[in-house]
């Protein structure tokens, strides 16, 4: 059974609402000042027509800015919706992706890897901002394996749910650098936007759609 979660756009809507509120506040303030000025002008020395025209032009510019902002919000919403729906086409298809990034959920995260030779060295786990949240020494046995993380950070705190990326710096018994492959292939079961980015689920693995390197019809 395939599932699709709704798009989360609360942050973008908040930013747009703040921008819109600012424009409307400027618009209403300008209108209030202009109206008060007209009502209280000296009948014997009225406002210069050129200056009055200039103020009306400014008034019109603010009004146009508000309308343009509304139009841009509609365009962005439409583009976001179209992009979200395009990810649905991944469901049921076979993808190959860089699985160095995965989702921490419920204090559980894991990465599948492959290394040609037994290797030792260090690892680092970074958040979406690129900051290291957890690191340490590691020993990897040749072949396929899985690295598990319970979400505990170097400071002893529990990391928040979300996307995290792992990297390895390991060497074999002869002190030669070893490449740890973290690509994964499989059929996409679902697409989830709850983290703010489209995340594909392939079996027990989850990774952002931005990490996909190829898509093919299942053989």
Secondary structure, 3 states (H helix, E strand, C coil): CCEECCCCCHHHHHHHHHHHHHHHHHHHHHHHHHHHHHHCCECCECCCHHHHHHHHHHHHHHHHHHHHHHHHHHHHHHHHHHHHHHHHHHECCEEEEECCEEEEECCEEEEEEEECCCEEEEEEEECCCCCEEEEEEEEECCEEEEEEECCECCCCCECCCEEEEEEEEEECCCCCEECCECEEEEEECEEECCCCCCEEEECCEEEEHHHEEEEECCC
